[in-house]
Amino acid sequence: MTYRQVGDYQIPNLQLENEGEKTLGKYGRMRRAFLEQNNPMLLNDMILTESLFPHLWEIEETAKARVEFLMEQYLKDSPAPDKETQQMAWVQHMNSLKAQAEEVVMTELINS
C-alpha cells in the first residue's frame, strides 16, 4: 500500500471501485438516509466493503419498476377520469395513485 504525506500525517492512497458509475435517484437517496438514521452500523459496513452503491442502485431500479407496476394495477382497479374534459380531476387522480404506490414502495423496500 502506498501513502501520501499531508502535513504531519501519512494517508493511504485508497481507490474505490464503484465510484461514479451511476447517479443515485430518489429512492436510492431515501434508502441511504434510512440506513444513516436507523442502521448506521450496517451503513458503515456496506461502505467499507464497497457494497453500498450496488445496493442503492438495485433498490433504485427495483423501486422504479415496482411503482410502475403498482400504477398500472391501480389504474386497472380505478380508471382515471377523461383527461380531455377533466384535466384537474385526472391530475388529482394520478397523483393520488402515485402517492399510494410510493407509500407501498417505501414500506416494502426503503424502510425495511
N, CA, C and O atoms as a printed pandas DataFrame, in Angstrom:
     atom_number atom_name residue_name chain_id  residue_number  x_coord  y_coord  z_coord
0              1         N          MET        A               1    0.848   -1.170    0.000
1              2        CA          MET        A               1    0.000    0.000    0.000
2              3         C          MET        A               1    0.891    1.230    0.000
3              4         O          MET        A               1    1.930    1.260    0.660
4              5         N          THR        A               2    0.479    2.231   -0.738
5              6        CA          THR        A               2    1.237    3.473   -0.793
6              7         C          THR        A               2    0.538    4.545    0.031
7              8         O          THR        A               2   -0.675    4.504    0.239
8              9         N          TYR        A               3    1.327    5.497    0.491
9             10        CA          TYR        A               3    0.809    6.575    1.326
10            11         C          TYR        A               3    1.239    7.909    0.751
11            12         O          TYR        A               3    2.212    7.995    0.002
12            13         N          ARG        A               4    0.498    8.955    1.114
13            14        CA          ARG        A               4    0.886   10.313    0.744
14            15         C          ARG        A               4    0.995   11.139    2.027
15            16         O          ARG        A               4    0.274   10.902    2.996
16            17         N          GLN        A               5    1.882   12.085    2.015
17            18        CA          GLN        A               5    2.124   12.931    3.180
18            19         C          GLN        A               5    1.204   14.140    3.122
19            20         O          GLN        A               5    1.217   14.881    2.139
20            21         N          VAL        A               6    0.410   14.348    4.156
21            22        CA          VAL        A               6   -0.450   15.517    4.279
22            23         C          VAL        A               6   -0.142   16.143    5.635
23            24         O          VAL        A               6   -0.595   15.659    6.671
24            25         N          GLY        A               7    0.622   17.208    5.616
25            26        CA          GLY        A               7    1.052   17.821    6.871
26            27         C          GLY        A               7    1.956   16.852    7.611
27            28         O          GLY        A               7    2.987   16.427    7.092
28            29         N          ASP        A               8    1.560   16.509    8.827
29            30        CA          ASP        A               8    2.324   15.566    9.638
30            31         C          ASP        A               8    1.792   14.144    9.527
31            32         O          ASP        A               8    2.287   13.250   10.213
32            33         N          TYR        A               9    0.802   13.917    8.684
33            34        CA          TYR        A               9    0.135   12.616    8.627
34            35         C          TYR        A               9    0.443   11.873    7.335
35            36         O          TYR        A               9    0.635   12.482    6.283
36            37         N          GLN        A              10    0.487   10.554    7.429
37            38        CA          GLN        A              10    0.591    9.674    6.268
38            39         C          GLN        A              10   -0.802    9.119    6.009
39            40         O          GLN        A              10   -1.364    8.433    6.864
40            41         N          ILE        A              11   -1.363    9.407    4.842
41            42        CA          ILE        A              11   -2.717    8.964    4.500
42            43         C          ILE        A              11   -2.609    7.929    3.385
43            44         O          ILE        A              11   -1.935    8.171    2.384
44            45         N          PRO        A              12   -3.270    6.766    3.547
45            46        CA          PRO        A              12   -3.176    5.738    2.497
46            47         C          PRO        A              12   -3.884    6.190    1.222
47            48         O          PRO        A              12   -4.899    6.884    1.276
48            49         N          ASN        A              13   -3.343    5.793    0.092
49            50        CA          ASN        A              13   -3.951    6.076   -1.205
50            51         C          ASN        A              13   -4.942    4.962   -1.502
51            52         O          ASN        A              13   -4.564    3.888   -1.970
52            53         N          LEU        A              14   -6.204    5.226   -1.228
53            54        CA          LEU        A              14   -7.257    4.245   -1.462
54            55         C          LEU        A              14   -8.045    4.643   -2.690
55            56         O          LEU        A              14   -8.294    5.827   -2.915
56            57         N          GLN        A              15   -8.435    3.669   -3.484
57            58        CA          GLN        A              15   -9.245    3.918   -4.672
58            59         C          GLN        A              15  -10.499    3.051   -4.587
59            60         O          GLN        A              15  -10.402    1.830   -4.470
60            61         N          LEU        A              16  -11.671    3.675   -4.645
61            62        CA          LEU        A              16  -12.927    2.937   -4.623
62            63         C          LEU        A              16  -13.231    2.377   -6.000
63            64         O          LEU        A              16  -12.993    3.038   -7.011
64            65         N          GLU        A              17  -13.754    1.163   -6.044
65            66        CA          GLU        A              17  -14.067    0.525   -7.326
66            67         C          GLU        A              17  -15.343    1.077   -7.946
67            68         O          GLU        A              17  -15.388    1.296   -9.157
68            69         N          ASN        A              18  -16.382    1.306   -7.147
69            70        CA          ASN        A              18  -17.698    1.668   -7.654
70            71         C          ASN        A              18  -17.931    3.166   -7.690
71            72         O          ASN        A              18  -19.080    3.607   -7.696
72            73         N          GLU        A              19  -16.901    3.935   -7.713
73            74        CA          GLU        A              19  -17.041    5.381   -7.630
74            75         C          GLU        A              19  -17.532    5.964   -8.954
75            76         O          GLU        A              19  -16.897    5.773   -9.991
76            77         N          GLY        A              20  -18.660    6.674   -8.922
77            78        CA          GLY        A              20  -19.125    7.451  -10.048
78            79         C          GLY        A              20  -19.671    6.688  -11.236
79            80         O          GLY        A              20  -19.711    7.245  -12.333
80            81         N          GLU        A              21  -20.089    5.455  -11.081
81            82        CA          GLU        A              21  -20.643    4.713  -12.211
82            83         C          GLU        A              21  -22.000    5.265  -12.629
83            84         O          GLU        A              21  -22.239    5.513  -13.811
84            85         N          LYS        A              22  -22.877    5.453  -11.667
85            86        CA          LYS        A              22  -24.220    5.981  -11.922
86            87         C          LYS        A              22  -24.545    6.985  -10.828
87            88         O          LYS        A              22  -23.901    7.020   -9.779
88            89         N          THR        A              23  -25.546    7.789  -11.094
89            90        CA          THR        A              23  -26.011    8.684  -10.042
90            91         C          THR        A              23  -27.151    8.023   -9.288
91            92         O          THR        A              23  -27.845    7.158   -9.824
92            93         N          LEU        A              24  -27.336    8.425   -8.071
93            94        CA          LEU        A              24  -28.431    7.888   -7.261
94            95         C          LEU        A              24  -29.696    8.688   -7.527
95            96         O          LEU        A              24  -29.661    9.914   -7.633
96            97         N          GLY        A              25  -30.792    7.993   -7.632
97            98        CA          GLY        A              25  -32.085    8.639   -7.808
98            99         C          GLY        A              25  -32.768    8.853   -6.469
99           100         O          GLY        A              25  -32.160    8.731   -5.406
100          101         N          LYS        A              26  -34.008    9.167   -6.551
101          102        CA          LYS        A              26  -34.823    9.486   -5.379
102          103         C          LYS        A              26  -34.847    8.338   -4.375
103          104         O          LYS        A              26  -34.617    8.547   -3.184
104          105         N          TYR        A              27  -35.121    7.139   -4.848
105          106        CA          TYR        A              27  -35.288    6.002   -3.952
106          107         C          TYR        A              27  -33.961    5.550   -3.351
107          108         O          TYR        A              27  -33.920    5.130   -2.195
108          109         N          GLY        A              28  -32.892    5.628   -4.111
109          110        CA          GLY        A              28  -31.571    5.289   -3.584
110          111         C          GLY        A              28  -31.144    6.242   -2.478
111          112         O          GLY        A              28  -30.594    5.824   -1.460
112          113         N          ARG        A              29  -31.405    7.533   -2.691
113          114        CA          ARG        A              29  -31.064    8.524   -1.657
114          115         C          ARG        A              29  -31.923    8.329   -0.411
115          116         O          ARG        A              29  -31.447    8.503    0.710
116          117         N          MET        A              30  -33.190    7.969   -0.612
117          118        CA          MET        A              30  -34.069    7.741    0.534
118          119         C          MET        A              30  -33.601    6.521    1.337
119          120         O          MET        A              30  -33.643    6.536    2.567
120          121         N          ARG        A              31  -33.157    5.465    0.642
121          122        CA          ARG        A              31  -32.657    4.270    1.325
122          123         C          ARG        A              31  -31.401    4.592    2.108
123          124         O          ARG        A              31  -31.234    4.127    3.236
124          125         N          ARG        A              32  -30.516    5.382    1.523
125          126        CA          ARG        A              32  -29.285    5.757    2.229
126          127         C          ARG        A              32  -29.611    6.572    3.485
127          128         O          ARG        A              32  -29.021    6.349    4.542
128          129         N          ALA        A              33  -30.541    7.506    3.371
129          130        CA          ALA        A              33  -30.948    8.305    4.534
130          131         C          ALA        A              33  -31.557    7.415    5.609
131          132         O          ALA        A              33  -31.314    7.618    6.799
132          133         N          PHE        A              34  -32.347    6.426    5.193
133          134        CA          PHE        A              34  -32.933    5.500    6.163
134          135         C          PHE        A              34  -31.833    4.724    6.886
135          136         O          PHE        A              34  -31.880    4.571    8.106
136          137         N          LEU        A              35  -30.850    4.237    6.141
137          138        CA          LEU        A              35  -29.751    3.498    6.773
138          139         C          LEU        A              35  -28.947    4.389    7.708
139          140         O          LEU        A              35  -28.539    3.943    8.781
140          141         N          GLU        A              36  -28.710    5.644    7.321
141          142        CA          GLU        A              36  -27.967    6.569    8.179
142          143         C          GLU        A              36  -28.677    6.778    9.510
143          144         O          GLU        A              36  -28.032    6.831   10.557
144          145         N          GLN        A              37  -30.002    6.896    9.476
145          146        CA          GLN        A              37  -30.757    7.188   10.686
146          147         C          GLN        A              37  -31.041    5.958   11.530
147          148         O          GLN        A              37  -31.025    6.030   12.759
148          149         N          ASN        A              38  -31.304    4.820   10.876
149          150        CA          ASN        A              38  -31.806    3.661   11.616
150          151         C          ASN        A              38  -30.834    2.503   11.753
151          152         O          ASN        A              38  -31.010    1.662   12.634
152          153         N          ASN        A              39  -29.818    2.435   10.911
153          154        CA          ASN        A              39  -28.872    1.327   10.996
154          155         C          ASN        A              39  -27.485    1.798   10.558
155          156         O          ASN        A              39  -26.979    1.355    9.527
156          157         N          PRO        A              40  -26.868    2.690   11.332
157          158        CA          PRO        A              40  -25.574    3.233   10.918
158          159         C          PRO        A              40  -24.461    2.186   10.866
159          160         O          PRO        A              40  -23.519    2.331   10.087
160          161         N          MET        A              41  -24.555    1.138   11.678
161          162        CA          MET        A              41  -23.527    0.096   11.646
162          163         C          MET        A              41  -23.560   -0.654   10.311
163          164         O          MET        A              41  -22.511   -0.936    9.732
164          165         N          LEU        A              42  -24.753   -0.974    9.824
165          166        CA          LEU        A              42  -24.880   -1.628    8.525
166          167         C          LEU        A              42  -24.373   -0.704    7.421
167          168         O          LEU        A              42  -23.680   -1.150    6.507
168          169         N          LEU        A              43  -24.714    0.572    7.500
169          170        CA          LEU        A              43  -24.245    1.541    6.511
170          171         C          LEU        A              43  -22.722    1.591    6.490
171          172         O          LEU        A              43  -22.121    1.555    5.417
172          173         N          ASN        A              44  -22.095    1.673    7.650
173          174        CA          ASN        A              44  -20.629    1.716    7.706
174          175         C          ASN        A              44  -20.012    0.437    7.156
175          176         O          ASN        A              44  -19.003    0.485    6.452
176          177         N          ASP        A              45  -20.610   -0.698    7.471
177          178        CA          ASP        A              45  -20.112   -1.968    6.954
178          179         C          ASP        A              45  -20.221   -2.007    5.428
179          180         O          ASP        A              45  -19.300   -2.461    4.748
180          181         N          MET        A              46  -21.334   -1.536    4.900
181          182        CA          MET        A              46  -21.523   -1.528    3.453
182          183         C          MET        A              46  -20.550   -0.562    2.772
183          184         O          MET        A              46  -20.071   -0.841    1.673
184          185         N          ILE        A              47  -20.261    0.554    3.407
185          186        CA          ILE        A              47  -19.291    1.498    2.849
186          187         C          ILE        A              47  -17.904    0.857    2.814
187          188         O          ILE        A              47  -17.204    0.946    1.806
188          189         N          LEU        A              48  -17.508    0.213    3.910
189          190        CA          LEU        A              48  -16.175   -0.380    3.982
190          191         C          LEU        A              48  -16.004   -1.558    3.038
191          192         O          LEU        A              48  -14.901   -1.793    2.544
192          193         N          THR        A              49  -17.069   -2.300    2.779
193          194        CA          THR        A              49  -16.981   -3.440    1.863
194          195         C          THR        A              49  -17.331   -3.054    0.430
195          196         O          THR        A              49  -17.364   -3.908   -0.455
196          197         N          GLU        A              50  -17.592   -1.777    0.204
197          198        CA          GLU        A              50  -17.948   -1.231   -1.110
198          199         C          GLU        A              50  -19.185   -1.890   -1.717
199          200         O          GLU        A              50  -19.282   -2.052   -2.933
200          201         N          SER        A              51  -20.117   -2.262   -0.862
201          202        CA          SER        A              51  -21.370   -2.837   -1.349
202          203         C          SER        A              51  -22.528   -1.850   -1.243
203          204         O          SER        A              51  -23.655   -2.184   -1.610
204          205         N          LEU        A              52  -22.273   -0.648   -0.750
205          206        CA          LEU        A              52  -23.345    0.322   -0.548
206          207         C          LEU        A              52  -23.952    0.777   -1.881
207          208         O          LEU        A              52  -25.167    0.698   -2.062
208          209         N          PHE        A              53  -23.128    1.247   -2.803
209          210        CA          PHE        A              53  -23.682    1.783   -4.041
210          211         C          PHE        A              53  -24.356    0.723   -4.906
211          212         O          PHE        A              53  -25.418    0.999   -5.464
212          213         N          PRO        A              54  -23.790   -0.479   -5.044
213          214        CA          PRO        A              54  -24.556   -1.504   -5.774
214          215         C          PRO        A              54  -25.904   -1.791   -5.123
215          216         O          PRO        A              54  -26.895   -2.015   -5.817
216          217         N          HIS        A              55  -25.942   -1.784   -3.798
217          218        CA          HIS        A              55  -27.207   -1.992   -3.080
218          219         C          HIS        A              55  -28.188   -0.862   -3.372
219          220         O          HIS        A              55  -29.363   -1.115   -3.638
220          221         N          LEU        A              56  -27.716    0.380   -3.325
221          222        CA          LEU        A              56  -28.586    1.531   -3.565
222          223         C          LEU        A              56  -29.078    1.569   -5.005
223          224         O          LEU        A              56  -30.228    1.931   -5.254
224          225         N          TRP        A              57  -28.218    1.197   -5.963
225          226        CA          TRP        A              57  -28.648    1.154   -7.369
226          227         C          TRP        A              57  -29.701    0.078   -7.579
227          228         O          TRP        A              57  -30.645    0.267   -8.346
228          229         N          GLU        A              58  -29.540   -1.049   -6.898
229          230        CA          GLU        A              58  -30.534   -2.118   -7.011
230          231         C          GLU        A              58  -31.870   -1.684   -6.417
231          232         O          GLU        A              58  -32.925   -1.946   -6.995
232          233         N          ILE        A              59  -31.824   -1.025   -5.271
233          234        CA          ILE        A              59  -33.046   -0.502   -4.643
234          235         C          ILE        A              59  -33.716    0.497   -5.580
235          236         O          ILE        A              59  -34.937    0.472   -5.735
236          237         N          GLU        A              60  -32.935    1.375   -6.206
237          238        CA          GLU        A              60  -33.468    2.387   -7.120
238          239         C          GLU        A              60  -34.207    1.738   -8.288
239          240         O          GLU        A              60  -35.341    2.112   -8.590
240          241         N          GLU        A              61  -33.576    0.774   -8.940
241          242        CA          GLU        A              61  -34.193    0.114  -10.089
242          243         C          GLU        A              61  -35.440   -0.670   -9.684
243          244         O          GLU        A              61  -36.463   -0.619  -10.367
244          245         N          THR        A              62  -35.346   -1.386   -8.581
245          246        CA          THR        A              62  -36.477   -2.179   -8.114
246          247         C          THR        A              62  -37.649   -1.290   -7.726
247          248         O          THR        A              62  -38.797   -1.601   -8.043
248          249         N          ALA        A              63  -37.368   -0.193   -7.046
249          250        CA          ALA        A              63  -38.431    0.720   -6.615
250          251         C          ALA        A              63  -39.132    1.357   -7.812
251          252         O          ALA        A              63  -40.358    1.463   -7.826
252          253         N          LYS        A              64  -38.363    1.781   -8.815
253          254        CA          LYS        A              64  -38.984    2.369  -10.009
254          255         C          LYS        A              64  -39.889    1.364  -10.711
255          256         O          LYS        A              64  -41.007    1.693  -11.108
256          257         N          ALA        A              65  -39.399    0.141  -10.860
257          258        CA          ALA        A              65  -40.198   -0.894  -11.524
258          259         C          ALA        A              65  -41.448   -1.207  -10.716
259          260         O          ALA        A              65  -42.518   -1.419  -11.285
260          261         N          ARG        A              66  -41.321   -1.237   -9.411
261          262        CA          ARG        A              66  -42.469   -1.548   -8.545
262          263         C          ARG        A              66  -43.509   -0.432   -8.609
263          264         O          ARG        A              66  -44.707   -0.714   -8.650
264          265         N          VAL        A              67  -43.078    0.821   -8.620
265          266        CA          VAL        A              67  -44.020    1.940   -8.720
266          267         C          VAL        A              67  -44.768    1.876  -10.048
267          268         O          VAL        A              67  -45.983    2.074  -10.081
268          269         N          GLU        A              68  -44.064    1.603  -11.135
269          270        CA          GLU        A              68  -44.727    1.493  -12.436
270          271         C          GLU        A              68  -45.747    0.358  -12.443
271          272         O          GLU        A              68  -46.862    0.524  -12.939
272          273         N          PHE        A              69  -45.368   -0.785  -11.896
273          274        CA          PHE        A              69  -46.273   -1.926  -11.850
274          275         C          PHE        A              69  -47.515   -1.613  -11.017
275          276         O          PHE        A              69  -48.637   -1.914  -11.425
276          277         N          LEU        A              70  -47.306   -1.009   -9.853
277          278        CA          LEU        A              70  -48.433   -0.667   -8.984
278          279         C          LEU        A              70  -49.343    0.372   -9.633
279          280         O          LEU        A              70  -50.564    0.298   -9.500
280          281         N          MET        A              71  -48.753    1.337  -10.334
281          282        CA          MET        A              71  -49.574    2.341  -11.017
282          283         C          MET        A              71  -50.473    1.683  -12.060
283          284         O          MET        A              71  -51.646    2.038  -12.179
284          285         N          GLU        A              72  -49.937    0.734  -12.813
285          286        CA          GLU        A              72  -50.747    0.020  -13.801
286          287         C          GLU        A              72  -51.874   -0.750  -13.128
287          288         O          GLU        A              72  -53.007   -0.748  -13.610
288          289         N          GLN        A              73  -51.565   -1.409  -12.015
289          290        CA          GLN        A              73  -52.583   -2.170  -11.287
290          291         C          GLN        A              73  -53.670   -1.241  -10.743
291          292         O          GLN        A              73  -54.861   -1.529  -10.859
292          293         N          TYR        A              74  -53.248   -0.133  -10.154
293          294        CA          TYR        A              74  -54.215    0.803   -9.585
294          295         C          TYR        A              74  -55.085    1.434  -10.670
295          296         O          TYR        A              74  -56.271    1.676  -10.446
296          297         N          LEU        A              75  -54.510    1.701  -11.845
297          298        CA          LEU        A              75  -55.300    2.262  -12.944
298          299         C          LEU        A              75  -56.327    1.259  -13.455
299          300         O          LEU        A              75  -57.420    1.652  -13.862
300          301         N          LYS        A              76  -55.993   -0.024  -13.440
301          302        CA          LYS        A              76  -56.968   -1.046  -13.830
302          303         C          LYS        A              76  -58.115   -1.097  -12.829
303          304         O          LYS        A              76  -59.281   -1.205  -13.209
304          305         N          ASP        A              77  -57.770   -1.018  -11.547
305          306        CA          ASP        A              77  -58.790   -1.103  -10.498
306          307         C          ASP        A              77  -59.628    0.170  -10.406
307          308         O          ASP        A              77  -60.823    0.108  -10.117
308          309         N          SER        A              78  -59.014    1.307  -10.649
309          310        CA          SER        A              78  -59.694    2.594  -10.517
310          311         C          SER        A              78  -59.318    3.477  -11.707
311          312         O          SER        A              78  -58.369    4.256  -11.619
312          313         N          PRO        A              79  -60.048    3.366  -12.816
313          314        CA          PRO        A              79  -59.692    4.135  -14.020
314          315         C          PRO        A              79  -59.732    5.647  -13.773
315          316         O          PRO        A              79  -60.529    6.149  -12.980
316          317         N          ALA        A              80  -58.858    6.337  -14.468
317          318        CA          ALA        A              80  -58.772    7.795  -14.330
318          319         C          ALA        A              80  -59.892    8.462  -15.111
319          320         O          ALA        A              80  -60.387    7.899  -16.087
320          321         N          PRO        A              81  -60.297    9.660  -14.690
321          322        CA          PRO        A              81  -61.275   10.428  -15.464
322          323         C          PRO        A              81  -60.702   10.805  -16.829
323          324         O          PRO        A              81  -59.500   10.683  -17.067
324          325         N          ASP        A              82  -61.561   11.252  -17.698
325          326        CA          ASP        A              82  -61.144   11.635  -19.046
326          327         C          ASP        A              82  -60.197   12.832  -18.971
327          328         O          ASP        A              82  -60.527   13.871  -18.400
328          329         N          LYS        A              83  -59.038   12.664  -19.549
329          330        CA          LYS        A              83  -58.013   13.707  -19.489
330          331         C          LYS        A              83  -58.395   14.920  -20.330
331          332         O          LYS        A              83  -58.016   16.042  -19.993
332          333         N          GLU        A              84  -59.130   14.719  -21.407
333          334        CA          GLU        A              84  -59.505   15.819  -22.306
334          335         C          GLU        A              84  -60.494   16.786  -21.657
335          336         O          GLU        A              84  -60.372   17.999  -21.829
336          337         N          THR        A              85  -61.464   16.269  -20.920
337          338        CA          THR        A              85  -62.529   17.121  -20.384
338          339         C          THR        A              85  -62.331   17.484  -18.920
339          340         O          THR        A              85  -62.838   18.511  -18.466
340          341         N          GLN        A              86  -61.598   16.653  -18.170
341          342        CA          GLN        A              86  -61.428   16.889  -16.729
342          343         C          GLN        A              86  -59.945   16.816  -16.360
343          344         O          GLN        A              86  -59.502   15.883  -15.691
344          345         N          GLN        A              87  -59.203   17.802  -16.802
345          346        CA          GLN        A              87  -57.753   17.774  -16.600
346          347         C          GLN        A              87  -57.369   17.753  -15.121
347          348         O          GLN        A              87  -56.531   16.951  -14.709
348          349         N          MET        A              88  -57.969   18.618  -14.334
349          350        CA          MET        A              88  -57.608   18.704  -12.914
350          351         C          MET        A              88  -57.991   17.437  -12.164
351          352         O          MET        A              88  -57.244   16.984  -11.297
352          353         N          ALA        A              89  -59.136   16.865  -12.484
353          354        CA          ALA        A              89  -59.544   15.611  -11.840
354          355         C          ALA        A              89  -58.592   14.485  -12.230
355          356         O          ALA        A              89  -58.271   13.625  -11.409
356          357         N          TRP        A              90  -58.138   14.490  -13.492
357          358        CA          TRP        A              90  -57.195   13.468  -13.943
358          359         C          TRP        A              90  -55.863   13.592  -13.201
359          360         O          TRP        A              90  -55.304   12.595  -12.744
360          361         N          VAL        A              91  -55.359   14.824  -13.084
361          362        CA          VAL        A              91  -54.101   15.060  -12.374
362          363         C          VAL        A              91  -54.235   14.658  -10.912
363          364         O          VAL        A              91  -53.340   14.020  -10.358
364          365         N          GLN        A              92  -55.337   15.025  -10.293
365          366        CA          GLN        A              92  -55.562   14.673   -8.892
366          367         C          GLN        A              92  -55.606   13.161   -8.717
367          368         O          GLN        A              92  -55.026   12.627   -7.771
368          369         N          HIS        A              93  -56.279   12.479   -9.607
369          370        CA          HIS        A              93  -56.396   11.021   -9.535
370          371         C          HIS        A              93  -55.029   10.358   -9.712
371          372         O          HIS        A              93  -54.671    9.451   -8.962
372          373         N          MET        A              94  -54.279   10.813  -10.699
373          374        CA          MET        A              94  -52.961   10.216  -10.957
374          375         C          MET        A              94  -51.988   10.492   -9.812
375          376         O          MET        A              94  -51.203    9.615   -9.450
376          377         N          ASN        A              95  -52.027   11.688   -9.240
377          378        CA          ASN        A              95  -51.176   11.998   -8.091
378          379         C          ASN        A              95  -51.535   11.132   -6.893
379          380         O          ASN        A              95  -50.658   10.692   -6.149
380          381         N          SER        A              96  -52.818   10.892   -6.714
381          382        CA          SER        A              96  -53.268   10.036   -5.618
382          383         C          SER        A              96  -52.765    8.605   -5.804
383          384         O          SER        A              96  -52.292    7.982   -4.853
384          385         N          LEU        A              97  -52.865    8.088   -7.023
385          386        CA          LEU        A              97  -52.391    6.732   -7.292
386          387         C          LEU        A              97  -50.879    6.630   -7.106
387          388         O          LEU        A              97  -50.383    5.641   -6.567
388          389         N          LYS        A              98  -50.150    7.647   -7.552
389          390        CA          LYS        A              98  -48.691    7.621   -7.397
390          391         C          LYS        A              98  -48.305    7.685   -5.924
391          392         O          LYS        A              98  -47.363    7.012   -5.507
392          393         N          ALA        A              99  -49.003    8.470   -5.144
393          394        CA          ALA        A              99  -48.729    8.550   -3.712
394          395         C          ALA        A              99  -48.969    7.201   -3.039
395          396         O          ALA        A              99  -48.198    6.790   -2.172
396          397         N          GLN        A             100  -50.040    6.513   -3.441
397          398        CA          GLN        A             100  -50.316    5.185   -2.891
398          399         C          GLN        A             100  -49.209    4.199   -3.264
399          400         O          GLN        A             100  -48.746    3.431   -2.421
400          401         N          ALA        A             101  -48.791    4.224   -4.512
401          402        CA          ALA        A             101  -47.740    3.320   -4.973
402          403         C          ALA        A             101  -46.422    3.605   -4.253
403          404         O          ALA        A             101  -45.722    2.675   -3.850
404          405         N          GLU        A             102  -46.083    4.874   -4.092
405          406        CA          GLU        A             102  -44.839    5.222   -3.413
406          407         C          GLU        A             102  -44.887    4.858   -1.934
407          408         O          GLU        A             102  -43.859    4.512   -1.353
408          409         N          GLU        A             103  -46.055    4.931   -1.321
409          410        CA          GLU        A             103  -46.180    4.527    0.075
410          411         C          GLU        A             103  -45.903    3.036    0.229
411          412         O          GLU        A             103  -45.246    2.617    1.182
412          413         N          VAL        A             104  -46.404    2.240   -0.706
413          414        CA          VAL        A             104  -46.146    0.797   -0.669
414          415         C          VAL        A             104  -44.654    0.526   -0.856
415          416         O          VAL        A             104  -44.079   -0.296   -0.143
416          417         N          VAL        A             105  -44.027    1.214   -1.810
417          418        CA          VAL        A             105  -42.599    1.031   -2.062
418          419         C          VAL        A             105  -41.782    1.452   -0.845
419          420         O          VAL        A             105  -40.807    0.788   -0.493
420          421         N          MET        A             106  -42.168    2.532   -0.212
421          422        CA          MET        A             106  -41.460    2.964    0.995
422          423         C          MET        A             106  -41.496    1.887    2.083
423          424         O          MET        A             106  -40.494    1.611    2.742
424          425         N          THR        A             107  -42.674    1.289    2.251
425          426        CA          THR        A             107  -42.816    0.260    3.278
426          427         C          THR        A             107  -42.070   -1.006    2.906
427          428         O          THR        A             107  -41.396   -1.594    3.752
428          429         N          GLU        A             108  -42.178   -1.438    1.656
429          430        CA          GLU        A             108  -41.590   -2.714    1.231
430          431         C          GLU        A             108  -40.077   -2.653    1.027
431          432         O          GLU        A             108  -39.368   -3.576    1.430
432          433         N          LEU        A             109  -39.568   -1.583    0.409
433          434        CA          LEU        A             109  -38.160   -1.555    0.003
434          435         C          LEU        A             109  -37.292   -0.587    0.804
435          436         O          LEU        A             109  -36.215   -0.954    1.276
436          437         N          ILE        A             110  -37.752    0.614    0.950
437          438        CA          ILE        A             110  -36.898    1.658    1.515
438          439         C          ILE        A             110  -36.744    1.490    3.017
439          440         O          ILE        A             110  -35.626    1.518    3.531
440          441         N          ASN        A             111  -37.828    1.319    3.710
441          442        CA          ASN        A             111  -37.803    1.280    5.185
442          443         C          ASN        A             111  -37.848   -0.143    5.731
443          444         O          ASN        A             111  -38.529   -0.406    6.722
444          445         N          SER        A             112  -37.150   -1.033    5.109
445          446        CA          SER        A             112  -37.139   -2.413    5.639
446          447         C          SER        A             112  -35.724   -2.882    5.866
447          448         O          SER        A             112  -35.511   -4.011    6.307
